[in-house]
Amino acid sequence: MEKEYLDWKDNPTMRAWHPDRLNARSKYTISETNNDLNKPWQFEEDGLTVTRTSPWSPPGCHPVGCTLKCYTDKNGRLVKVEGDENNPVTQGRLCARCITLKDYIYNPSRILHPMKRDPKERGNADAWEQISWDEAFDIIKREYDRITAQYGRESIVCFVGTGREGGTMAPFGSRMLCTPNFCYTQSGYACYVPRMAASSYLLGVAYPEIDYAGGLPGRYDDPEYEIPECVVVWGKDPLPSNPDGLFGHALIDLMRRGTRLIVVDPRNNWLSTRADYALKLRPGTDGALAMAWLNVIISEDLYDHEFVEYWCYGFDELAERVSEMTPDKAAEITGVPAHMIVESARMYAEATPASISWGLALDQKANGMQVGHCLIALMAICGNIDVPGGIRIGDKTMGLNEAGFGFEEGLGKDLVQKMIGANEYPAYCGLILNSHCDLTLRAMETGDPYPIKMGFYGGNNLLSCTSAEPQRWMKAINDTMEFVIAFDTFMTPSAQATCDIFLPLAAAAEREGVVQTHYGSSPVTMGFMNEVLRHGEGMSDMELCFNLGKVLNPHLWEQYDEVRDFIEHLRLGKKYRYEDIRKEVVLQRYVGYRKYETGLLRRDGKPGFNTSTGRVELWSYAFHQFGDQPLPYYEEPQYSPVSTPELLEKYPFVLTTGARTYAFFHSENRQIPYCRELNPDPLLEINPDDAKAAKVADGQWVKVSNQFGEALLKAKVSQIVKPGVVHAQHGWWFPEQDGNAPNLYGTFRSNINNLVPNFHFGKMGFGAPFKCLLCNVEPVSENYDTDMELVWDKFGKLV
């Protein structure tokens, strides 16, 4: 056992935050005066048991894997939560969501036991009946067998989300439900995946991220690292969100060490107010700005000639294409002055090294793949890919499925080929092994290509958060599905409206598991969740896959005796014992730089990138194969002052949505008093000049509407947004309101997704206009403050 332990600890790709691994480098990383550093995974302090754990996601930060110190008393009850100084990246810093974990776990409205309800009673909040796990599994087994016998296993859809362990249900639930249709219900999968797809097809790796030294033992002072001279934050607000594996406050660490910022965003935020350039473009016009940057850098000969010559394909064609987008033309489109476009492009190109952190805003437009194409080209031609302080990428072994757990293994080829959308949008379905969102909606509504009869919510409150036209989704589910299961920590509007079985989900401190930044594709850390306590009967994602899988499809689970076997296979590749490795709580994942020179990016071991040409494809064979243009191009949003000027009289404002807040993770935490106090109402940010013209006062309830729907929000009059643009918060519902239909906790009242249409994605199936639509804003005369008053005592607030 000791030898096995040493083998994994000496693995150069998994360096532990541990003194005997650092040796001479310890001066870079360990403060001898801090007694909390290097503590074991569990210890006693002041009569309390302290358990260190690294959860993935809500109520924490997705998916950085912040490490917590959870203090429990002699009765096993959680007393308090603190940040863990031992985490080499977060170093004890936590968001409000992690700090309020105690209130989350013991919230009176949390669901702690399985429940059932007659399908005829959907929408009736009083019809739920508590049952045992055995009875729940018996009902699920009976309905599963009945429906699959009559309609086939393809008639099941699993509505997936981020979950607590990195989308476990999508890749691993295939063995539990044996359906090809795992569906993230945001039109065009307009979250992370368009960027991941662009990177996979153009660069040959799943996701590039700025190198903030997360995998280096010495962090910023490590001899291998270089502080970036410039970081571009494009369509991302990393401080409140810590998105996609980037620990947002690493940018502040870098700024303290001299890094300068360029921020591209239609809104002001904390980072943009401290940036050298804050490029407040019109929402949806990122492609024009990115092409103009390429134009400036190429025409002024500011690019890295050596990298372009040896490692890029299609540079001349790219140069010709972007020559069409001059700074003056881009300024007219974006609203950013031409001189700022030129100066900021020069600043990025002349910095050595420099990095680009690209965000969700690029996904949420039909033209988003082309913007991603431009940004990857910017990373490449300036020589910033896989260099210290530039863009960090994983090697050929890294990714969510590195354990070799095959999707096809649980389904078989014939069933995989029935995935909805696989024929129409192979670039989408073939890459992420998900059915196409919009075509799944169409299948529910029309029965084409086959009927959908059973649903499973695996980490997705789709009516409140992810789905465009949410009432359309609710109608489709209730009209067609004979049996629907929810798996969550709280009763959500989605479960209340459409589900028949509710299974309780374990919270972050109630589970064991392994989490990785960027779903394992871009190396920073690997964290281990150590169970702190159990409150109620909730199961983790892995436990449900294991336990329900053994009931529904036992032949696929014979190799696992217990859930830890499953974890070790799926997350650790059967190389390590969870019992041993969990004790480290968090490991840094180290890979070298310039891996394209040494064959570490390609399965065949040859130098180069894992693309068809072996180079970064500025002219993309993959895009061409999938029916799109091989070179980037600019396309106006489908509804904008330019493309639909006839709508401006009725809908004069450009609408953008979904910027993250410090209080919430998407639709979560609305019932947590401290979080709700930070952000009690759904807000619409509107510029003072626009507010005056619309006769809207700060703090006044307003109706936001367009041709697709309407929502009620409270106006925040501020220069945060540029004139002509309004920004609406997303994910709103009101747990304190009546849960019965049609109210459903008020989920449709302030739901900005009422204004977002389905079926407006790009040519390869990706993207949707969540951040670039038109709308009108008008004051509401009624006193909505009385109606929206928070019923705090229901959620445990001291009065």
MILO-559702 format. One record per residue (C-alpha): residue in one letter; x, y, z. Coordinates in steps of 0.001 Angstrom, whole numbers, padded with zeros to 6 digits, always signed. Layout:
! residues N
AXYZ
...
! end
This chain:
! residues 799
M+000000+000000+000000
E+002783+002409+000815
K+004343+001879-002623
E+001047+002560-004387
Y+000636+005752-002372
L+004102+006970-003324
D+003538+006117-006970
W+000625+008469-007339
K+002209+011176-005199
D+005250+011201-007472
N+003151+011381-010617
P+004331+014649-012230
T+000819+015453-013464
M-000664+015333-009947
R+001571+017269-007570
A+000174+017468-004079
W+000070+020588-001964
H+002225+018913+000609
P+005582+019825+002216
D+007414+016624+001345
R+006654+017229-002346
L+007815+020816-002377
N+011194+020559-000679
A+013286+023483-001889
R+010270+025118-003486
S+008438+025322-000166
K+009583+028912+000238
Y+007256+029783-002625
T+004170+028160-001215
I+004042+027570+002507
S+003860+030110+005275
E+005553+028654+008343
T+003583+030985+010586
N+000164+029669+009540
N-000708+026632+011656
D-003722+025730+009506
L-001578+024812+006512
N-000786+021144+005882
K-003441+019820+008252
P-004808+016304+007568
W-008129+015872+005822
Q-009856+015575+009207
F-008763+016811+012625
E-010078+018069+015970
E-010062+021716+017018
D-011666+023361+020062
G-014028+020447+020626
L-015171+020378+016991
T-014334+017991+014173
V-012901+019767+011147
T-013324+018040+007781
R-011627+019404+004707
T-013470+018897+001431
S-013336+020260-002125
P-016836+020453-003594
W-017391+021180-007253
S-020284+023480-007535
P-023368+024999-005962
P-023697+026234-003426
G-020047+026932-004187
C-018184+028183-007218
H-018527+026292-010463
P-016273+024504-011095
V-013144+025805-009366
G-013441+023331-006504
C-012964+025698-003578
T-011740+023801-000534
L-013787+024130+002658
K-013126+023494+006310
C-016409+022236+007743
Y-016753+022287+011544
T-019149+019778+013111
D-020080+019316+016765
K-020260+016076+018763
N-023716+015387+017325
G-022377+015631+013789
R-024170+018901+013089
L-022474+021494+010914
V-021576+024556+012988
K-019625+026738+010572
V-017736+026765+007273
E-014411+028450+006549
G-012099+028578+003574
D-009190+026161+003574
E-005782+027832+003410
N-004345+024556+002122
N-005908+024993-001314
P-003038+026248-003499
V-005340+028270-005759
T-008099+029697-003584
Q-005896+029897-000439
G-008898+030086+001869
R-010958+032588-000088
L-014651+031739-000400
C-017783+033185-001968
A-020992+033956-000085
R-022578+030758-001387
C-019945+028553+000245
I-020010+030514+003478
T-023774+029987+003791
L-023552+026218+003273
K-024901+025617+006790
D-028065+027580+005974
Y-028359+025659+002716
I-028108+022229+004348
Y-030522+022942+007227
N-032969+025109+005307
P-036532+024176+006369
S-037712+023929+002768
R-035091+021406+001727
I-036353+018017+000510
L-034793+015235+002610
H-036760+012130+001609
P-038067+010575-001614
M-041612+011565-002570
K-044235+010468-005070
R-047286+012049-006657
D-049915+010833-009099
P-049126+012190-012578
K-052641+013593-012660
E-051634+015863-009763
R-048728+017610-011488
G-048655+021204-010328
N-050377+020369-007036
A-047912+021208-004285
D-050026+019458-001657
A-050200+016107-003437
W-046688+014883-002597
E-046379+011825-000348
Q-043175+010775+001416
I-041945+007301+000498
S-038862+005131+000959
W-036002+004752-001511
D-037091+001142-002080
E-040585+002217-003064
A-039231+005002-005257
F-036949+002559-007079
D-039807+000048-007456
I-042011+002692-009086
I-039200+003875-011349
K-038369+000297-012355
R-042024-000455-013162
E-042488+002676-015281
Y-039078+002331-016935
D-039822-001241-018003
R-043320-000349-019217
I-042251+002689-021243
T-039119+001160-022758
A-041012-002003-023721
Q-043620+000067-025554
Y-041561+002937-026983
G-037890+001929-026696
R-035171+003343-024480
E-034769+006291-026852
S-038124+007573-025549
I-036349+008712-022341
V-034729+012139-022010
C-032400+013073-019165
F-032405+016845-018655
V-028833+017478-017534
G-027119+020430-015900
T-023848+021232-014202
G-024801+019149-011182
R-022543+018714-008162
E-019809+016676-009823
G-019372+018102-013302
G-022355+016943-015307
T-022215+013374-014023
M-025561+012407-015498
A-024593+013161-019093
P-021566+010904-019604
F-022159+008382-016816
G-025940+008136-016617
S-025850+006255-019911
R-025395+003098-017872
M-028202+004037-015511
L-030952+004949-018008
C-029473+003553-021242
T-030874+006352-023376
P-028998+008272-026074
N-030904+011440-025206
F-029147+013481-022561
C-030226+017055-023102
Y-029062+020360-021680
T-032187+022403-022272
Q-030622+025738-023220
S-031221+026466-026886
G-028093+025771-028927
Y-026336+024519-025762
A-025393+028173-025311
C-023193+027608-022265
Y-019515+026604-022398
V-019963+023994-025116
P-019781+026354-028149
R-016392+027544-026869
M-015343+023969-026138
A-016428+022891-029618
A-014569+025729-031345
S-011441+024852-029402
S-011777+021113-030071
Y-012203+021571-033804
L-009660+024360-034340
L-007047+023663-031672
G-007531+019968-030918
V-007982+020433-027163
A-011205+020756-025215
Y-010694+024174-023618
P-007925+026760-023307
E-007757+028959-020206
I-005436+031690-019023
D-002389+030340-017248
Y-002680+031566-013669
A-000077+029105-012372
G-002740+026931-010760
G-000878+023715-011503
L+002579+024889-010458
P+003861+024167-006925
G+005340+027644-006612
R+002331+029370-008139
Y+003204+032877-009339
D+006774+032628-008030
D+007494+029270-009605
P+010628+029352-011798
E+008634+027986-014754
Y+006058+030755-014667
E+005934+034201-016239
I+003497+036875-015133
P+001378+037842-018162
E+001860+041425-019207
C-001733+041595-020420
V-004911+039588-019840
V-007978+040146-022002
V-011259+039365-020234
W-013770+038945-023051
G-017453+038461-022246
K-016730+037178-018749
D-017125+038484-015204
P-014944+036052-013243
L-015069+037675-009803
P-018698+036787-008927
S-018820+033629-011016
N-015404+031910-010913
P-016465+030413-014217
D-015443+027229-015964
G-012464+026511-013737
L-010981+030016-013637
F-010621+031248-010072
G-011654+034864-010612
H-009532+036373-007880
A-006420+035012-009589
L-006796+038033-011850
I-006477+040305-008830
D-003385+038347-007778
L-001917+038941-011234
M-002856+042627-011237
R-000941+043032-007982
R+002061+041605-009793
G+001806+043990-012723
T-000639+042408-015185
R-002700+044946-017126
L-006239+044275-018291
I-008402+044769-021340
V-012090+044092-020653
V-014645+043545-023422
D-018180+043833-022051
P-021253+046031-022611
R-021426+046461-018829
N-019008+047974-016374
N-017770+045703-013618
W-015062+045798-010959
L-012379+044635-013379
S-013353+046964-016214
T-013059+050000-013955
R-009413+049017-013365
A-008581+048046-016938
D-006433+049985-019375
Y-009203+049543-021916
A-012888+048838-021235
L-014461+048142-024619
K-018209+048552-024088
L-019501+047083-027305
R-023086+046612-028422
P-024207+043122-027313
G-023803+040527-030022
T-021123+042358-032036
D-018062+040609-030581
G-017230+039034-033935
A-016706+042410-035575
L-014398+043570-032798
A-012373+040344-032838
M-011949+040448-036622
A-010831+044079-036398
W-008206+043114-033800
L-006906+040463-036190
N-006892+043055-038969
V-004763+045468-036913
I-002330+042827-035663
I-001760+041291-039101
S-001651+044542-041086
E+000792+046125-038619
D+002976+042989-038579
L+002564+042459-034826
Y+002117+038680-034988
D+004534+035876-034089
H+005997+034889-037469
E+007713+031742-036212
F+004610+030269-034563
V+002483+031146-037571
E+004923+029544-039994
Y+005376+026294-038118
W+002157+025772-036181
C-000731+027551-037973
Y-002709+026502-041037
G-004505+028982-043296
F-002885+032232-042171
D-002942+033913-045594
E-006624+033085-046041
L-007367+034448-042568
A-005449+037656-043330
E-007472+038180-046473
R-010773+037553-044680
V-010142+039945-041765
S-008868+042681-044088
E-012549+043333-044771
M-013167+044349-041133
T-011328+047626-040657
P-011292+049363-037266
D-013570+052070-038669
K-016083+049484-039878
A-015940+047623-036567
A-016420+050891-034683
E-019585+051583-036652
I-020914+048111-035825
T-019842+047785-032182
G-020009+051359-030907
V-016405+051132-029685
P-014285+054064-030984
A-011867+053045-033747
H-008829+054409-031936
M-009618+052228-028897
I-009916+049168-031131
V-006488+049866-032639
E-004770+050736-029358
S-006152+047781-027452
A-005220+045361-030253
R-001677+046671-030175
M-001522+046381-026400
Y-002500+042707-026563
A-000180+041864-029476
E+002854+043615-028025
A+002538+042039-024573
T+004740+039021-023891
P+003177+036850-022673
A-000497+037711-022968
S-003679+035753-022432
I-007375+035819-023308
S-010093+034622-020936
W-013257+034175-022995
G-016671+033803-021454
L-020285+032792-021765
A-021198+035898-023763
L-019533+034342-026792
D-021763+031273-026568
Q-024990+033215-026356
K-025360+034341-029931
A-025893+032385-033142
N-022547+033667-034468
G-020649+032629-031341
M-018602+029851-032947
Q-017111+032404-035324
V-016170+034680-032424
G-014476+031695-030798
H-012678+031092-034086
C-011327+034647-033986
L-010176+034451-030378
I-008348+031171-030938
A-006703+032796-033947
L-005653+035733-031745
M-004176+033352-029180
A-002299+031490-031907
I-000863+034184-034159
C+000482+036086-031150
G+002302+032975-029928
N+000475+032708-026619
I-000709+029093-026752
D+000788+026713-024180
V+003460+029104-022949
P+004005+030258-019355
G+001604+033069-018537
G-000263+032609-021799
I-002958+030076-022641
R-002960+026809-020710
I-004126+023601-022412
G-004298+019968-021338
D-002425+017061-022872
K-003837+014104-024781
T-004748+012234-021592
M-006931+014951-020107
G-010669+015211-020342
L-013883+014272-018624
N-013787+010697-019874
E-010087+010045-019311
A-010995+006892-017381
G-012166+005341-020664
F-015810+004971-019673
G-017487+004718-023080
F-020881+006204-023839
E-021409+003531-026456
E-020533+000821-023943
G-023806+001347-022110
L-026006+001824-025171
G-024680+000029-028223
K-024176+001541-031689
D-027765+001193-032854
L-029148+003160-029918
V-026435+005822-030105
Q-027427+006474-033726
K-030950+007299-032576
M-029773+010352-030633
I-032044+013276-031507
G-030198+015667-033814
A-027241+013384-034545
N-027918+013452-038290
E-028809+017136-038546
Y-026089+018535-036255
P-023196+016063-035939
A-020798+018789-034810
Y-022984+019290-031724
C-024203+015776-030915
G-021065+013909-031875
L-018792+016054-029731
I-020738+016220-026469
L-022918+013095-026777
N-026063+015089-026034
S-029242+015238-028045
H-029779+018600-029681
C-031750+020819-027334
D-034060+022512-029816
L-034732+019321-031765
T-035507+017539-028486
L-038175+020173-027832
R-039473+019604-031345
A-039566+015845-030731
M-041656+016334-027597
E-044046+018618-029454
T-044388+016603-032672
G-043238+013020-032037
D-040557+013469-034729
P-038389+011375-034988
Y-040146+009386-032243
P-042259+010037-029137
I-040679+011100-025831
K-042441+009490-022884
M-040163+009615-019830
G-038022+012372-018342
F-035340+012667-015675
Y-034109+015954-014176
G-030418+015498-013370
G-029354+018907-012078
N-031562+021141-014218
N-034249+023575-013076
L-035142+024183-016680
L-038299+026269-016241
S-036558+028863-014064
C-033095+028963-015524
T-031931+027316-018710
S-034829+027101-021161
A-035879+029714-023654
E-039684+030035-023829
P-040018+028072-020576
Q-043799+027759-020674
R-043454+026066-024039
W-041122+023502-022455
M-043534+022923-019582
K-046427+022304-021962
A-044366+019917-024088
I-043322+017863-021048
N-046777+017689-019495
D-048523+016958-022804
T-046262+014081-023837
M-044342+012550-020918
E-046050+009799-018969
F-043484+009649-016180
V-040971+012241-014946
I-038405+012070-012127
A-036705+014976-010341
F-033369+014731-008519
D-032550+017875-006536
T-031921+019407-003122
F-034992+021690-003078
M-038408+021560-004643
T-038054+023639-007803
P-040719+025117-010075
S-039693+022596-012730
A-040219+019611-010432
Q-043440+021058-009022
A-044889+021620-012474
T-043949+018417-014247
C-042645+015604-011999
D-044090+012476-010424
I-041164+011220-008317
F-038796+013467-006362
L-035433+012022-005268
P-033410+014004-002685
L-029936+015094-003776
A-027045+015226-001315
A-025533+018654-000740
A-021844+019451-001145
A-020876+018390+002395
E-022866+015145+002241
R-020969+013249-000427
E-017792+011610-001598
G-016396+012186-005052
V-013748+013676-007303
V-013953+017003-009108
Q-011694+018581-011715
T-011442+022100-013052
H-012661+022454-016633
Y-014160+018963-016479
G-010598+017658-016449
S-009691+019101-019852
S-007543+022059-018799
P-005135+021278-015954
V-005335+023171-012679
T-006490+021067-009723
M-008213+017836-008834
G-010303+018001-005662
F-011729+015312-003418
M-015058+015573-001677
N-015001+014114+001798
E-018325+013423+003441
V-018791+015740+006419
L-022284+014724+007547
R-025592+013300+006396
H-028773+015287+006824
G-031746+013414+005483
E-031636+010629+002916
G-030076+012374-000065
M-027785+010557-002502
S-024910+011996-004497
D-024951+011899-008306
M-022554+008961-008282
E-024586+007088-005655
L-027784+007448-007662
C-026116+006320-010891
F-024740+003289-009048
N-027830+002342-007018
L-030521+003058-009603
G-028334+001656-012376
K-028159-001678-010551
V-031972-001730-010436
L-032672-000696-014033
N-029755-002285-015907
P-027892-004598-013509
H-025844-006280-016276
L-023933-003029-016801
W-022944-002711-013140
E-021590-006142-012337
Q-017983-004944-012146
Y-018751-002574-009242
D-019284-003887-005718
E-019765-000439-004195
V-020005+003167-005275
R-016324+003798-004510
D-015431+001268-007197
F-017484+003348-009606
I-015745+006570-008519
E-012308+004981-008863
H-013138+003786-012371
L-014804+006929-013616
R-012693+009622-012006
L-009397+007935-011157
G-009009+005520-014043
K-008646+002593-011622
K-005116+003827-010915
Y-005642+004941-007327
R-007714+003988-004319
Y-010126+006702-003318
E-009530+005962+000364
D-005872+006907-000069
I-006047+009816-002460
R-008984+011578-000773
K-006700+012424+002151
E-004880+014988+000023
V-008195+016902-000454
V-006749+018836-003410
L-003979+018036-005896
Q-002396+020322-008419
R-002392+018956-011939
Y+000859+019791-013624
V+001637+019522-017332
G+004547+021074-019172
Y+004499+023861-021692
R+004851+023811-025491
K+003513+020275-025635
Y+002892+020631-029385
E+006676+020383-029840
T+007006+017052-028048
G+004033+014989-029204
L+002058+015269-025963
L-001058+016627-027659
R-001586+013895-030245
R-002596+010279-029768
D-000047+009227-032395
G+002754+010861-030401
K+003810+013130-033258
P+004590+016831-032745
G+001783+019210-033490
F-001827+019823-032512
N-004556+017184-032500
T-006255+018475-035668
S-006449+017088-039197
T-003510+019259-040290
G-001531+018939-037065
R-001679+022719-036718
V-003962+025362-035284
E-006538+025585-038046
L-007158+029221-038891
W-008838+027774-041986
S-010929+024996-040487
Y-011467+021655-042187
A-013882+020694-039421
F-016077+023769-039870
H-016052+023197-043624
Q-017005+019541-043130
F-019941+020489-040915
G-021371+022911-043490
D-020110+026222-042122
Q-017510+028598-043511
P-013909+027559-042800
L-012938+031164-042005
P-014480+033475-039378
Y-017144+035917-040444
Y-019327+038535-038771
E-023077+038100-038613
E-025533+040547-037050
P-027765+039210-034268
Q-031129+038066-035660
Y-032870+040926-033826
S-030897+044146-033562
P-031008+047842-034477
V-029245+046895-037726
S-030920+043654-038777
T-034478+044568-037709
P-034746+048390-037646
E-038492+048097-038175
L-038800+046766-034593
L-037055+049694-032921
E-040126+051885-032536
K-041810+049167-030501
Y-038673+047648-028934
P-036044+050412-028667
F-033569+048746-026275
V-030917+046098-026870
L-031489+043384-024253
T-028677+041364-022720
T-029169+038890-019889
G-027519+036592-017394
A-024530+038388-015866
R-023507+036572-012691
T-024129+037894-009199
Y-022272+037288-005948
A-025413+035951-004271
F-026602+033180-006573
F-025505+030351-008801
H-028058+030498-011610
S-031462+029687-010034
E-030022+028417-006744
N-029875+030025-003297
R-033049+032142-003605
Q-034270+030550-000340
I-031025+031250+001573
P-031672+034401+003665
Y-028147+035843+003598
C-027859+035351-000146
R-031287+036813-000771
E-030446+039875+001325
L-027547+040571-001026
N-029889+040544-004020
P-033554+040492-002896
D-035217+041319-006228
P-034777+040542-009927
L-033005+043570-011365
L-032992+045315-014718
E-030002+047607-015190
I-030828+050657-017276
N-028772+053736-018111
P-029923+057035-016470
D-030580+058672-019863
D-032740+055743-020965
A-034542+055610-017622
K-035435+059279-017920
A-036783+058808-021437
A-038806+055747-020360
K-040070+057541-017225
V-038589+054840-015003
A-037307+055565-011497
D-034633+053664-009633
G-036222+050831-007644
Q-039438+050879-009655
W-040977+047692-011000
V-040976+047629-014798
K-042361+045391-017513
V-039743+044202-019971
S-041314+042864-023161
N-040726+041909-026773
Q-042444+039863-029478
F-041755+036615-027582
G-042896+037445-024039
E-042584+039642-020986
A-041200+039723-017442
L-041460+041980-014389
L-038201+043240-012879
K-037074+046068-010614
A-035153+048889-012280
K-031584+049611-011230
V-030771+052959-012795
S-027031+053022-013303
Q-024268+053810-015750
I-023222+050160-015490
V-024789+049688-018926
K-024223+051863-021958
P-027101+053944-023367
G-029480+051922-025474
V-028701+048677-023642
V-030517+047081-020700
H-029351+044065-018729
A-031715+041635-016973
Q-030829+039135-014259
H-031752+035511-014944
G-032760+032412-012968
W-035413+034118-010847
W-038154+032363-008912
F-039617+033018-005466
P-039561+030022-003067
E-041614+032008-000549
Q-044584+032200-002947
D-047343+029661-003608
G-045934+026551-005281
N-049198+025403-006812
A-049848+025814-010508
P-050230+028148-012228
N-048074+030317-009931
L-045300+027730-009408
Y-043342+029954-007008
G-043714+032879-009413
T-041231+031337-011829
F-042764+032866-014960
R-043378+036300-013480
S-039807+037597-013561
N-038310+035037-015928
I-036316+036902-018561
N-036180+033720-020648
N-039826+034440-021498
L-038325+036913-023974
V-035846+034474-025565
P-036872+032296-028548
N-035844+028745-029358
F-034585+027680-032802
H-032290+030671-033358
F-028972+028825-033243
G-026033+028842-035664
K-025272+026676-038686
M-023567+023905-036705
G-026315+023853-034081
F-024610+025948-031396
G-025485+029283-029781
A-028652+031234-029013
P-029480+034956-028596
F-029760+035095-024802
K-027529+038178-024809
C-028565+040025-027949
L-032272+040731-028429
L-034537+043778-028529
C-037086+044811-025908
N-039234+047581-024487
V-039191+048841-020881
E-042170+050508-019266
P-043057+051315-015648
V-045651+049270-013789
S-048204+051360-011927
E-049393+048737-009412
N-047647+048320-006078
Y-045723+045154-006787
D-043539+045652-003729
T-046423+044453-001542
D-046988+041380-003691
M-043279+040532-003843
E-042576+041008-000112
L-040282+038270+001180
V-041634+035816+003708
W-038339+035502+005519
D-039440+033580+008624
K-040382+030622+006429
F-036700+030292+005642
G-035357+030753+009138
K-034410+034423+009234
L-034353+035857+012748
V-036976+038560+013147
! end
